[in-house]
């Protein structure tokens, strides 16, 4: 049982998890919740539930209720990669076409923080700082950094969740 691939089933659970994360993000956006709100942390809860749900279902339906820690971790990692890839593609589209003002507001917030930290900053230095900040507030940069960060966090989640999702074969050979 253990040598069956979990790639395709993990793709399904990853895409479903990513879709749930996107829907929740849209609900928050339509409700007018600020992107800095703690409500956005619920997306991590959705990711955790999606990872466990996928691991547990794949173990039961595909692997005959036997899954090693390593197989559980790799399955969770595939789920994370697919969910976060879908979510990052959505993020890029959202920030590019649906509401680019989010990045404009982030740039304005950065300028306010620079001025608050150094009220006597020269115009030339402020322009340099803002030009640097503009490089980091693009839809592509936001999507890529979000992807990298969320894959790291998702990998940690998978390492932990695999402890609870694994089931060793207890039959005597």
C-alpha positions, 0 to 999 in steps of 0.5 A: 500500500505504501508505494502508491503515489499521493501526487494526484490526490494531493493535487485535488486537495491542494486545489480545493484548499487554495480555492477555499482560501481564495473564497475566504479572502474575497469574502473579507475583501467584500466585507471591507476587512483591512488586509492587515486585519487578524481575520486574515489569519483564518486563511492559515486555519483553512490551510491547516484544515486542508492539509489534515483533511487531505492527508487523512482522506488520502491515507484512508481512501488510497493507502488502506489506512496506512501512511508513514510519517514521510509519506504524510509529510510529502502528501501535505507538502504537495497539498501546500504547494498546490494550494499556495500556487493557486492562491498566489496566482489569484493574489497576482491577478487581484493586485494587478486588476481587481484592486491595485489600490491595495499596493498604492495604499501600502506605498503610502503607509511606507511613506508615512512610516519613513516620515514618522521615523525621520521627520527631517529627511531630505526630499532626495532621500525620501525619493530614494526610499520611495523608489526602493519601496516601489520596487517591493510593492508590485503585484509580482513581487507580492505574489512571489514573496507571499508564495515563498513565505506561505510555502515555508509556513505550510511546510512547517504545518505539514511537518507537524500535522504529519505526526497526527495523520500518520498510521503505521502498519500494525500487521505482523509480516 
